[in-house]
C-alpha cells in the first residue's frame, strides 16, 4: 500500500529541469532518478518536471527526440531550477529568454543548479561571477574563456554555494543531486535513494574528477574494494596502517592514492563516512548518542560530539531537534519546503562550499 503523506507535512520541493537541444540524455536521467518517483517505499518529497524554451520536440544527444509541452513559465513555480547539461553553448550561446527566466527564478529565491555543461547557462545569467564553479574537466577551459569572471575549478566534482550549485560531468551530477537531497531532506533520506539506485555512498564535492596518475597504472590501484570493505566496518577501529595492510601497500602509498583519486586523506574519508552515518542515525532513530558513537566507530559520546561539532558547527542534540522540527511541519521553515534560510544545518561534510 502506498505511503500517505502526513497532513502536516511540508509540500513537495518542486524541481524543474530546464532542457535545451541537443539535450544531454544522461544528465537528465541522473536528475530524474534522484528527484523523481521512487515508488511506495520512499515517501515523495520532490515533484519533478521538465520544461524548455520552445515547447515541442527537443532533440537529444542520444539520437531521439523528446516531446516537452511546458515552457519557461514552469520556472516561476520552481523551488529548484536544474539545468542538466546544455548542448553546445560555445557555438550557439544561451537564448536571451532563457537567461532572463533563470535570473528571475534566482531573484525570486529558487536554487539554481547546473550539471556538467549546465554551468554555461548559470554563467550566462551572471550567477557564477566571482564564484568557484565546477564543470566537466574537458569543458573547463572553454567555460573560463567565455566567462572570465567565473572561477572555474576543473578538478572537483561539485561546488555548492547554497543558492547556486554546479557539478562536473556524467556521474558527478548524481553526487551533487544526492548532496542536495541530503541538505534538503537529511542524510538518511538521501541514503535510501542511493540504495534504491544501487549506488554506493556518494562522493563529496572536494574529491577529484579524475585520478592524476599514469594511464598505465595497474587496475589494482583502484581504491574501490578497500572503500567497500571500510563501509561495512564503520563500527570497528581502523587505522591508516590497517587500511594499508588490507590494500597490501605501505601507508605512504595508500595516502598518495587517496590524495590522487579522492582528493582527501584516508583518515578524512573515513571520518566523513562516520559523520554521514551519525547524521542518518540521529535523523531516523531515537538511539542515545553513546550508542550511536559505538555504532559508527567514534568510540564515545564525547568524541562524537567533538567530531560532529567540528564538521557541522552544531551538536548532535541540536541537529536532531532541528531535523525533527523541520520534518514534523510544526512551522519551522527549512529547505525541504523550498527555503534556503533556516532549518537543519547543511553540512555537506567534505563538500566544496563557499
C-alpha positions as CSV (number, residue, x, y, z in Angstrom):
1,X,0.0,0.0,0.0
2,X,1.4,3.4,-0.9
3,X,2.6,5.6,2.0
4,X,0.3,8.5,2.6
5,X,1.9,11.9,3.4
6,X,1.2,13.3,6.9
7,X,-1.4,16.0,6.7
8,X,1.0,18.4,8.3
9,X,4.0,17.5,6.1
10,X,5.5,20.3,4.1
11,X,4.6,20.5,0.3
12,X,6.9,18.7,-2.1
13,X,10.0,20.6,-3.2
14,X,9.4,21.3,-6.8
15,X,12.4,20.6,-9.1
16,X,12.1,21.9,-12.7
17,X,14.7,20.7,-15.2
18,X,15.3,23.2,-18.0
19,X,16.2,21.4,-21.2
20,X,17.9,22.7,-24.4
21,X,18.6,20.9,-27.6
22,X,20.6,18.8,-28.1
23,X,19.8,17.7,-24.6
24,X,22.4,15.5,-22.9
25,X,20.2,12.5,-22.1
26,X,22.4,11.0,-19.4
27,X,22.5,14.1,-17.2
28,X,18.7,14.4,-17.4
29,X,18.3,10.7,-16.5
30,X,20.6,11.2,-13.5
31,X,18.5,14.1,-12.2
32,X,15.2,12.3,-12.7
33,X,16.5,9.2,-11.0
34,X,17.3,11.2,-7.9
35,X,14.4,13.7,-7.8
36,X,11.7,11.6,-9.5
37,X,9.3,9.0,-8.1
38,X,10.8,6.2,-6.0
39,X,7.7,4.1,-5.5
40,X,5.7,3.3,-2.4
41,X,8.6,2.5,-0.1
42,X,10.2,6.0,-0.1
43,X,7.9,9.0,0.7
44,X,7.7,11.5,-2.1
45,X,9.3,14.8,-1.1
46,X,10.0,16.1,-4.5
47,X,7.9,17.0,-7.6
48,X,10.0,16.7,-10.8
49,X,9.0,18.1,-14.2
50,X,10.8,19.4,-17.3
51,X,10.4,22.5,-19.4
52,X,12.1,24.1,-22.4
53,X,12.4,27.5,-24.1
54,X,10.4,26.4,-27.1
55,X,7.9,23.6,-26.3
56,X,7.7,20.8,-28.7
57,X,10.2,18.2,-29.9
58,X,13.6,18.5,-28.1
59,X,16.4,16.7,-29.8
60,X,18.8,14.7,-27.5
61,X,22.4,13.7,-27.9
62,X,21.3,10.1,-27.9
63,X,19.6,10.2,-31.3
64,X,15.9,10.6,-30.3
65,X,13.6,13.5,-29.6
66,X,11.6,14.2,-26.5
67,X,8.2,15.9,-26.5
68,X,8.3,18.7,-24.0
69,X,5.0,20.6,-23.7
70,X,5.9,23.0,-20.9
71,X,7.6,26.3,-21.5
72,X,9.7,28.7,-19.3
73,X,6.7,29.6,-17.2
74,X,7.4,26.5,-15.2
75,X,10.4,28.2,-13.7
76,X,8.1,30.6,-12.0
77,X,6.9,27.9,-9.7
78,X,10.2,26.0,-9.1
79,X,11.9,25.7,-5.8
80,X,15.0,24.4,-7.7
81,X,15.8,25.1,-11.3
82,X,18.1,22.4,-12.6
83,X,19.9,22.6,-15.9
84,X,21.1,19.0,-16.8
85,X,23.7,19.9,-19.4
86,X,23.2,22.3,-22.3
87,X,24.1,21.1,-25.8
88,X,26.8,23.2,-27.4
89,X,26.8,26.6,-25.7
90,X,30.0,27.9,-27.3
91,X,28.5,27.6,-30.8
92,X,25.0,28.9,-30.2
93,X,25.1,30.7,-26.9
94,X,22.2,30.7,-24.4
95,X,18.9,32.3,-25.7
96,X,18.2,35.6,-24.0
97,X,14.7,34.4,-22.9
98,X,16.3,31.5,-21.1
99,X,18.8,33.8,-19.4
100,X,16.0,36.1,-18.3
101,X,13.9,33.3,-16.9
102,X,16.8,31.8,-14.9
103,X,17.6,35.2,-13.5
104,X,14.0,35.9,-12.5
105,X,13.8,32.5,-10.8
106,X,17.0,33.2,-8.8
107,X,15.8,36.6,-7.7
108,X,12.6,35.0,-6.5
109,X,14.6,32.7,-4.3
110,X,14.8,29.5,-6.3
111,X,18.0,27.4,-6.1
112,X,19.7,27.2,-9.5
113,X,21.7,24.0,-10.3
114,X,23.9,23.3,-13.3
115,X,25.0,19.7,-14.1
116,X,28.1,19.4,-16.3
117,X,27.7,22.0,-19.1
118,X,24.6,23.3,-17.4
119,X,27.1,25.6,-15.7
120,X,27.3,27.6,-19.0
121,X,23.6,28.7,-18.5
122,X,24.3,29.8,-15.0
123,X,27.4,31.7,-16.1
124,X,25.4,33.4,-19.0
125,X,22.9,34.5,-16.4
126,X,25.7,36.1,-14.3
127,X,25.1,33.8,-11.3
128,X,28.6,32.5,-11.2
129,X,30.6,35.7,-11.4
130,X,33.4,35.7,-8.8
131,X,32.4,32.2,-7.7
132,X,34.2,28.9,-7.7
133,X,32.5,26.7,-10.3
134,X,32.6,23.0,-11.4
135,X,32.0,21.6,-14.9
136,X,33.4,18.7,-16.9
137,X,37.2,19.0,-17.0
138,X,37.1,18.8,-20.8
139,X,35.0,21.9,-21.0
140,X,36.6,23.9,-18.1
141,X,38.9,25.9,-20.3
142,X,36.1,26.8,-22.6
143,X,33.9,28.0,-19.7
144,X,36.7,30.1,-18.3
145,X,37.4,31.6,-21.7
146,X,33.8,32.6,-22.4
147,X,33.2,33.8,-18.8
148,X,36.5,35.2,-17.4
149,X,34.8,36.4,-14.2
150,X,33.9,32.8,-13.3
151,X,36.4,30.9,-11.1
152,X,36.4,27.6,-12.8
153,X,37.8,24.6,-10.9
154,X,38.4,21.8,-13.4
155,X,39.2,19.2,-10.7
156,X,36.4,19.0,-8.1
157,X,33.2,17.0,-8.5
158,X,30.8,19.8,-7.5
159,X,30.5,23.2,-5.7
160,X,27.5,24.2,-3.7
161,X,27.0,27.9,-2.7
162,X,23.5,27.3,-1.4
163,X,21.7,29.5,-3.9
164,X,23.6,28.1,-6.9
165,X,25.4,24.8,-7.4
166,X,27.4,23.2,-10.2
167,X,28.8,19.8,-10.9
168,X,31.3,18.1,-13.2
169,X,30.2,15.7,-15.9
170,X,28.4,12.4,-16.0
171,X,28.1,10.6,-12.7
172,X,29.2,13.7,-10.7
173,X,25.7,15.0,-11.4
174,X,24.4,12.2,-9.3
175,X,26.8,13.1,-6.5
176,X,25.6,16.7,-6.5
177,X,21.9,15.7,-6.6
178,X,22.3,13.3,-3.7
179,X,24.2,16.1,-1.8
180,X,21.3,18.4,-2.4
181,X,18.8,15.8,-1.2
182,X,20.9,15.3,1.9
183,X,20.8,19.1,2.5
184,X,17.1,19.3,1.9
185,X,15.8,16.1,3.5
186,X,18.6,14.7,5.6
187,X,21.3,12.1,5.1
188,X,19.0,9.2,5.9
189,X,16.6,10.0,3.1
190,X,19.5,10.6,0.6
191,X,20.9,7.2,1.6
192,X,17.6,5.5,0.9
193,X,17.5,7.0,-2.6
194,X,21.2,6.0,-3.2
195,X,20.4,2.4,-2.0
196,X,17.4,2.2,-4.4
197,X,19.6,3.4,-7.3
198,X,22.2,0.7,-6.2
199,X,24.7,3.5,-5.6
200,X,27.5,3.5,-3.0
201,X,27.6,6.4,-0.6
202,X,28.0,9.4,-2.8
203,X,31.3,11.2,-3.2
204,X,32.0,14.6,-1.7
205,X,32.5,17.7,-3.7
206,X,36.1,18.1,-2.9
207,X,37.0,14.8,-4.5
208,X,38.8,14.9,-7.8
209,X,37.1,14.3,-11.2
210,X,39.9,12.0,-12.3
211,X,43.0,10.3,-10.9
212,X,46.2,12.2,-11.7
213,X,48.3,9.1,-12.2
214,X,49.9,7.4,-15.3
215,X,47.4,5.9,-17.7
216,X,49.4,2.6,-17.5
217,X,48.8,2.3,-13.7
218,X,47.5,-1.2,-12.8
219,X,43.8,-1.7,-12.2
220,X,44.7,-3.0,-8.7
221,X,45.5,0.7,-7.8
222,X,41.7,1.3,-7.5
223,X,40.5,2.1,-4.0
224,X,37.0,0.7,-4.6
225,X,37.5,-2.7,-2.9
226,X,39.0,-1.0,0.2
227,X,36.3,1.6,0.4
228,X,33.6,-1.1,0.2
229,X,35.4,-3.0,3.0
230,X,35.6,0.1,5.2
231,X,32.0,1.0,4.6
232,X,30.9,-2.3,6.0
233,X,33.1,-1.9,9.2
234,X,32.4,1.6,10.4
235,X,31.9,0.4,13.9
236,X,35.4,-1.1,14.1
237,X,38.6,0.9,15.0
238,X,40.6,1.1,11.7
239,X,43.9,2.9,11.4
240,X,45.7,4.0,8.3
241,X,48.1,1.1,8.9
242,X,45.1,-1.3,8.9
243,X,43.9,0.2,5.6
244,X,47.3,-0.1,4.1
245,X,47.6,-3.7,5.2
246,X,44.2,-4.5,3.7
247,X,45.3,-2.9,0.4
248,X,48.7,-4.6,0.6
249,X,50.6,-1.4,0.2
250,X,52.6,0.9,2.5
251,X,50.8,3.6,4.5
252,X,52.6,6.2,2.4
253,X,51.4,4.6,-0.9
254,X,47.9,4.4,0.4
255,X,47.8,8.1,1.4
256,X,49.1,9.0,-2.0
257,X,46.4,7.0,-3.7
258,X,43.7,8.6,-1.6
259,X,45.0,12.1,-2.5
260,X,45.3,11.3,-6.2
261,X,41.9,9.5,-6.5
262,X,39.7,11.2,-3.9
263,X,41.4,14.5,-3.1
264,X,41.4,13.7,0.7
265,X,43.4,11.6,3.2
266,X,42.4,8.1,4.3
267,X,41.5,9.4,7.8
268,X,39.4,12.2,6.4
269,X,37.5,9.9,4.1
270,X,36.7,7.5,7.0
271,X,35.7,10.3,9.3
272,X,33.3,11.8,6.6
273,X,31.6,8.4,6.3
274,X,31.2,8.1,10.1
275,X,29.7,11.6,10.3
276,X,27.3,10.8,7.5
277,X,26.3,7.6,9.3
278,X,25.8,9.6,12.5
279,X,23.5,12.1,10.7
280,X,21.4,9.2,9.4
281,X,21.0,7.7,12.9
282,X,20.2,11.0,14.5
283,X,17.5,11.6,11.9
284,X,15.9,8.2,11.8
285,X,16.3,6.7,15.3
286,X,16.0,7.7,19.0
287,X,19.2,6.0,19.9
288,X,21.3,7.8,22.6
289,X,24.5,9.5,21.4
290,X,26.7,7.0,23.3
291,X,25.1,4.1,21.3
292,X,25.4,5.9,18.0
293,X,29.1,6.7,18.8
294,X,29.8,3.0,19.2
295,X,27.9,2.0,16.0
296,X,29.8,4.5,13.8
297,X,33.2,3.8,15.3
298,X,33.7,7.1,17.1
299,X,34.2,5.2,20.5
300,X,32.4,7.6,22.9
301,X,29.8,10.3,23.1
302,X,32.4,12.9,24.0
303,X,34.5,12.1,20.8
304,X,31.3,12.0,18.7
305,X,30.2,15.4,19.9
306,X,33.6,16.9,19.3
307,X,33.9,15.5,15.8
308,X,30.3,16.3,14.9
309,X,30.7,19.9,16.0
310,X,34.0,20.3,14.1
311,X,32.2,19.0,10.9
312,X,28.8,20.7,11.2
313,X,29.2,23.5,13.7
314,X,26.4,22.2,15.8
315,X,25.8,19.5,18.4
316,X,24.1,16.1,17.8
317,X,21.2,17.1,20.1
318,X,20.6,20.4,18.3
319,X,20.9,18.6,14.9
320,X,18.3,16.0,15.9
321,X,15.9,18.7,17.3
322,X,16.2,20.8,14.2
323,X,15.7,17.9,11.8
324,X,12.7,16.5,13.7
325,X,11.1,20.0,13.9
326,X,11.6,20.6,10.2
327,X,10.2,17.2,9.1
328,X,7.2,17.4,11.6
329,X,5.8,20.5,9.8
330,X,5.5,22.5,13.0
331,X,6.2,25.8,11.4
332,X,10.0,25.6,11.3
333,X,10.9,26.6,7.8
334,X,13.6,24.6,6.0
335,X,14.9,23.7,2.6
336,X,12.5,20.8,2.3
337,X,9.8,23.3,1.7
338,X,11.8,25.5,-0.7
339,X,13.5,27.9,1.6
340,X,17.3,28.0,2.0
341,X,17.5,30.2,5.1
342,X,16.6,28.0,8.1
343,X,16.1,24.5,9.4
344,X,18.7,21.8,9.6
345,X,22.4,22.8,9.2
346,X,23.5,21.9,5.7
347,X,26.9,20.4,6.5
348,X,27.9,18.8,3.2
349,X,30.8,17.2,5.0
350,X,33.8,17.4,2.8
351,X,31.8,19.1,0.1
352,X,33.1,22.3,-1.6
353,X,31.1,25.2,-0.2
354,X,32.0,28.9,-0.3
